[in-house]
């Protein structure tokens, strides 16, 4: 079998040598079936982001599908990034936290009847009424990928426009699965990518992103100021703390996990590292960007990849075996 070797940036920060090595990703996804699962940690947080670029729901359990995390025991088909804010223009370009950092303060809540509402400091809650959706699909894009959605009505559009200080509409991805067909990333071959299966709904690229708390801790030490995992917007946060006999995780160790199992059933493929942008500089507690451009400035020094044209932090996953994930579930990996 041909083994793809991607030699990513080797850089020095102080006395720490940071090596991004993806040589363990094999062209044949099943080449390592003889490997045994190794306990690497446990799930510490599950975050489902109903609206792209807004705050997440913190869950104790979630379903999984090719579209991403999904809310269980609800009459709503509520999945990760199944809503997206777009400009109220003919092109309906997406509105993200890069251009409107205050969007991270828009917080989803589940009402007693199970409906979704949005909150923002100083404003009355706004209920997202799916019954008011248009029946006409609206064609939009997530970067270069064609996607579509139905309009959620004037009430929530006006509410969001007041918050974001621009005319916007809210779209909902009413289809069960994504129509996106993912291409290879720039010049980097992604041997574990299944282009017709791994497309997310409105997330930038993949349906699942995993990150280790220990990676955030190490980056925080490099940056020299407090960071929170939510700045990097993972779906699944992993820690080695209180994980039984598992050895302590080191920062960025998730880079080398080829396949991941959560609990007894759910299995993922490590498709690619997660590329990072200025959204990482937005504080999820204040909705403001860091004046020094951190942590992106440090990531560009220590984690930049010429192949991906961006710094890398966390891993994008494709789903192989669906099921339910819960906080405190053990996490296993092939390394």
KAPE-V664141 format. One record per pair of residues at least 12 apart in sequence whose C-alpha atoms are under 7 Angstrom apart, sorted by sequence separation. I is the first residue (numbers start at 1). J is the second residue. D is the distance in Angstrom with one decimal. If there is no record, write none. Layout:
# KAPE-V664141
I&J&D  I&J&D
This chain:
# KAPE-V664141
8&20&5.2  46&58&5.9  47&59&6.2  68&80&5.6  106&118&6.3  107&119&5.1  116&128&5.6  137&149&5.3  138&150&6.0  157&169&4.8  183&195&6.5  258&270&5.2  281&293&6.0  299&311&5.7  8&21&6.0  46&59&5.4  106&119&5.6  107&120&6.4  137&150&5.0  157&170&6.0  182&195&4.7  216&229&6.3  257&270&6.7  281&294&5.5  7&21&5.9  46&60&6.6  106&120&5.0  136&150&6.2  181&195&5.1  182&196&7.0  281&295&6.0  6&21&6.8  7&22&6.9  105&120&6.0  135&150&6.6  181&196&5.1  280&295&6.7  281&296&6.4  6&22&5.5  134&150&5.6  213&229&6.9  280&296&6.5  5&22&6.6  6&23&5.7  133&150&6.2  134&151&5.3  182&199&6.1  5&23&4.4  133&151&5.3  134&152&6.7  151&169&6.9  152&170&5.6  181&199&6.1  255&273&6.9  278&296&6.4  4&23&6.2  133&152&4.3  151&170&5.9  152&171&5.8  180&199&5.2  277&296&6.9  132&152&6.0  133&153&5.7  151&171&4.7  152&172&6.7  4&25&6.7  48&69&6.3  132&153&5.7  150&171&5.3  151&172&6.5  178&199&6.0  4&26&6.2  130&152&6.3  149&171&5.2  150&172&5.3  178&200&6.0  3&26&5.3  4&27&6.5  149&172&5.1  150&173&6.7  178&201&5.3  211&234&6.1  3&27&5.9  149&173&4.7  210&234&5.5  213&237&6.6  2&27&6.3  148&173&6.8  149&174&6.6  209&234&5.1  210&235&6.1  211&236&6.5  212&237&5.6  213&238&6.1  214&239&6.8  209&235&5.4  210&236&4.8  211&237&5.1  212&238&4.6  213&239&5.4  208&235&6.1  209&236&6.5  210&237&5.9  211&238&6.2  212&239&5.8  50&78&6.7  128&156&6.5  173&201&6.9  50&79&6.1  52&81&4.9  50&80&5.1  51&81&5.1  126&156&6.4  49&80&5.1  50&81&4.8  51&82&6.4  52&83&6.2  48&80&5.2  49&81&5.5  50&82&5.7  51&83&4.5  52&84&5.1  147&179&6.8  50&83&6.0  51&84&5.5  147&180&6.8  218&251&5.7  146&180&6.7  276&310&6.2  145&180&6.3  214&249&6.5  275&310&5.7  276&311&5.5  214&250&6.1  215&251&3.8  275&311&5.7  276&312&5.8  214&251&4.8  215&252&5.0  275&312&4.6  276&313&6.7  274&312&5.4  275&313&6.5  273&312&5.9  274&313&5.5  74&114&6.4  273&313&6.5  274&314&5.3  273&314&5.9  274&315&5.1  212&254&6.9  273&315&4.4  274&316&5.7  53&96&5.3  272&315&5.9  273&316&5.8  53&97&5.3  272&316&5.3  270&315&6.6  271&316&5.7  270&316&6.1  271&317&5.4  93&140&6.8  270&317&4.8  271&318&6.3  92&140&6.2  93&141&6.9  94&142&6.9  232&280&5.7  269&317&5.4  270&318&6.6  54&103&5.2  55&104&5.0  231&280&5.2  268&317&5.9  269&318&5.0  53&103&6.2  54&104&4.3  55&105&6.1  268&318&5.4  269&319&6.4  53&104&6.2  54&105&6.6  55&106&5.9  56&107&6.8  57&108&6.5  231&282&6.6  268&319&4.6  269&320&6.8  54&106&5.4  55&107&4.9  56&108&6.8  231&283&6.3  267&319&6.3  268&320&5.3  54&107&6.5  55&108&6.8  231&284&6.2  267&320&5.4  230&284&6.6  267&321&4.9  266&321&5.1  267&322&6.9  265&321&6.9  266&322&5.2  266&323&5.3  265&323&6.3  142&202&6.5  255&315&6.6  142&204&6.5  263&325&6.9  262&325&6.7  100&164&6.5  263&329&5.0  262&329&6.3  263&330&5.3  262&330&5.9  263&331&6.4  262&331&4.7  261&331&5.8  262&332&6.4  261&332&5.0  223&295&6.3  260&332&5.6  261&333&6.3  260&333&4.5  259&333&5.6  260&334&6.6  223&298&6.2  259&334&5.3  257&333&5.7  258&334&5.5  192&269&6.8  257&334&5.6  258&335&5.8  193&271&5.6  257&335&4.7  88&167&5.4  192&271&5.3  256&335&5.6  87&167&6.2  88&168&4.5  87&168&4.4  88&169&5.6  190&271&6.4  86&168&5.5  87&169&6.3  190&272&6.8  85&168&6.6  86&169&5.4  85&169&5.8  86&170&6.3  85&170&4.6  84&170&5.8  85&171&6.3  83&170&6.8  84&171&5.3  83&171&5.5  84&172&6.6  83&172&4.5  82&172&5.8  83&173&6.3  82&173&5.2  211&314&4.7  210&314&5.8  211&315&6.6  209&314&6.9  210&315&5.4  209&315&5.7  210&316&6.6  209&316&4.6  208&316&5.8  209&317&6.0  208&317&5.2  67&177&5.9  206&316&6.0  207&317&7.0  208&318&6.8  67&178&6.5  206&317&6.8  207&318&6.9  84&202&6.6  82&201&6.0  188&307&6.2  81&201&6.3  82&202&6.2  187&307&6.5  198&318&5.6  81&202&5.2  81&203&5.7  186&308&6.7  66&197&6.6  66&198&6.2  68&200&6.8  67&200&5.2  67&201&6.0  68&207&4.6  67&207&5.7  68&208&5.8  66&207&6.7  52&202&6.8  52&203&6.7  29&192&5.9  27&191&4.9  26&191&6.6  105&284&6.8  98&278&6.3  104&284&5.7  98&279&5.1  101&282&6.3  97&279&6.1  105&287&6.0  104&287&5.8  102&287&4.4  101&287&5.3  102&288&6.7  47&234&6.9  48&235&6.1  101&288&5.9  47&235&4.7  101&289&6.9  46&235&5.6  47&236&6.6  46&236&5.0  45&236&6.0  46&237&6.6  45&237&5.0  43&236&6.7  44&237&5.6  43&237&5.9  44&238&5.5  43&238&4.7  44&239&6.1  42&238&5.5  43&239&6.5  41&238&6.2  42&239&5.6  41&239&5.3  42&240&6.2  41&240&4.2  40&240&6.6  42&243&6.0  41&243&5.6  41&246&6.5  40&246&5.9  39&246&6.0  24&256&6.9  25&258&6.4  22&256&6.8  66&319&6.0  65&322&5.9  64&322&5.4  64&323&5.7  63&323&5.9  64&324&6.3  63&324&4.5  62&324&5.7  63&325&6.4  61&324&6.8  62&325&5.4  61&325&5.5  62&326&6.6  61&326&4.2  60&326&5.5  61&327&6.4  60&327&5.3  46&327&6.6  45&327&6.0  44&327&5.6  18&302&6.4  43&327&5.0  44&328&5.8  43&328&4.8  42&328&5.3  43&329&5.4  42&329&5.4  43&330&6.5  42&330&4.3  43&331&6.7  13&302&6.7  41&330&6.0  42&331&5.0  12&302&6.8  41&331&5.1  11&302&5.5  40&331&5.8  39&331&6.0  40&332&5.4  39&332&4.3  40&333&6.5  9&303&6.8  38&332&5.1  39&333&6.6  9&304&6.2  37&332&5.6  38&333&5.3  9&305&5.5  37&333&5.4  38&334&6.5  8&305&5.5  37&334&5.6  36&334&6.8  35&334&6.7
